[in-house]
Amino acid sequence: EPSLAQTLPSEAGHVIAAADALEVTHDGPRAAGARGDYFSSALLGVSKLYDFEGRKSVPPTDVARTAASWEFGQHLHGEAYFGPRDPALYRASITATMLAHPPGLDFGGSAKGLALDRAAKVLRESGVVDAALVTAGSTTVTFGEKPESEPWRIGVEDPREPGRVVAVVEASSTVTVSTSGDYQQHFERDGINWHHILDPVTGRPAWGLRSLTVIGAPDGLTSDILSTALFVMGPVRAVDYAREKDLGLYMIDAVGEVTTVGPVPGARWRLVEEAESRE
């Protein structure tokens, strides 16, 4: 079977993708309950407009919104839907910029989680590993119990002081933990932090939070998707969602205030110290 990279084009169009492409773009978001107005895999074109790793530019509001509303691949390997539809805006706002930066798929909010699930599955089925912690930095999956009943410990980084831990998740056995933050890919322009977690409706960064950590999703893929979707939802909706779905949250909002929910049976938060506002 061809790899994910081999099956996905760099421009808009219909493709036949590998099974993992369908999982990260459609099945995973649907299972997580992540609606298109909070999570989309079709934001590569929008990210290119900001060029976070290059010249770092801020696209006009209408161009960003148009890029976000572009519907890429109405059917991918039978069935898929990426992002909200806005045909009138789409037809009215096609620009040279959009043509220069055609939309594509961005797996930054899902592929790591799927990869961790696959790795954990291989380890569990090996017959020689009873417990393990598998991590890709922002997303972590554990299974089994550590020797001598020691808990698994996963740190939460301070979004304003990278490398400094502000909270620790302690879990007795299997758990998933994912963090999304405004500090990984970003630049400052006119006093505004332009970061890579984009609202699929507006094409602008979601500015309500500095970081969000979710604990207790059923698998790594769902956890990865939810940390992004809940970040875009903002603090109020994220708390409501977490309580409804029995998830744990550790959030630092735009002014540095900390909110926690849960977490979940078999796991707990240990706050190193309250995160402070650092302008």
C-alpha positions, -999 to +999 in steps of 0.1 A: +000+000+000+014+034-009+024+057+020+005+087+031+029+111+014+028+092-018-010+094-022-016+131-014-012+158-040+001+193-034-029+209-052-066+206-049-081+175-064-096+141-058-072+113-047-073+077-036-056+077-003-041+051+019-062+039+048-043+060+073-051+091+053-088+084+057-083+078+094-066+110+102-087+132+080-122+118+085-127+088+109-106+103+137-122+137+138-157+121+135-150+098+164-137+127+185-168+147+178-147+175+164-169+195+141-155+212+110-158+246+126-133+235+153-110+211+135-100+206+099-073+188+081-076+211+051-057+241+064-024+237+047-033+265+022-041+288+051-008+280+069+011+287+037-004+322+037+012+329+071+045+312+061+054+306+098+088+292+090+097+317+063+089+353+058+061+353+084+033+373+068-002+382+079-028+377+051-058+400+047-089+389+066-109+381+035-081+360+020-076+340+052-113+333+055-116+323+019-086+299+022-102+284+053-136+278+036-121+261+005-136+226+003-109+202-005-117+166-016-155+163-011-149+126-014-117+110-003-116+073-008-154+072-008-164+097+019-148+127+036-156+163+043-131+189+054-141+221+071-172+243+068-188+251+035-193+286+023-199+285-015-209+321-019-178+333-002-158+308-021-171+320-055-168+357-046-133+357-031-110+337-054-078+356-055-044+353-071-031+345-036-054+315-034-043+303-068-006+306-057-013+287-025-038+259-033-053+242-003-040+208+008-040+185+038-022+193+070-018+165+095-002+185+123-032+180+145-037+142+141-009+122+125+013+120+156-016+106+176-022+079+150+015+070+148+016+066+186-014+043+185+003+022+159+036+021+179+018+012+211-001-016+193+031-031+180+046-031+215+016-046+232+014-074+206+051-081+208+047-104+238+077-089+255+065-055+266+039-053+294+040-015+299+054+015+280+052+052+275+052+063+239+055+100+231+059+124+203+064+154+225+029+171+225+010+138+225+017+108+248+002+073+251+009+049+279-003+014+285+002-011+314+015-004+349+051+006+357+071-016+380+067-011+417+034+007+412+052+039+402+028+063+382+034+074+347+044+111+348+038+134+318+048+171+322+030+201+309+052+229+296+048+266+305+038+283+272+058+314+281+089+296+294+097+266+273+114+238+292+097+248+325+071+224+338+039+239+354+019+207+359+024+169+358-001+142+349+003+112+371-015+080+359-015+045+374-018+027+340-031+034+305-037+071+296-035+095+267-023+131+271-021+158+244-011+195+245-017+223+220-002+257+225+003+291+208+041+289+213+053+262+188+051+279+155+044+316+158+056+351+152+047+385+167+035+414+146+022+447+160+020+432+194-001+403+183+010+367+186+002+350+152+004+313+159-003+281+139-035+268+156-060+282+131-097+286+133-112+267+104-140+292+100-120+325+100-085+313+090-071+333+119-053+320+150-075+310+179-065+335+205-085+325+236-058+303+252-020+300+256-021+262+260-045+234+265-038+198+277-064+171+275-063+138+293-084+107+290-093+104+254-097+068+242-066+067+220-038+089+207-055+100+175-086+112+193-064+129+220-043+147+193-074+159+175-092+170+207-063+191+220-065+212+188-103+213+186-107+223+222-081+250+219-101+264+190-133+262+210-119+285+236-120+281+274-157+282+280-168+257+254-137+235+261-147+232+298-183+223+289-171+197+264-146+181+288-172+178+315-198+163+291-172+137+278-155+130+312-121+143+300-095+161+321-082+196+311-054+218+321-057+252+304-038+285+306-058+313+291-047+344+272-040+363+304-022+334+322-051+322+343-052+284+350-083+263+348-085+226+355-111+199+349-109+164+363-088+147+353-101+111+350-102+079+371-067+065+376-050+098+369-045+132+386-030+166+380-001+177+402+003+214+398+040+224+401+029+260+406+003+283+392+013+297+358+016+334+360+008+360+334+039+371+315+033+398+290 
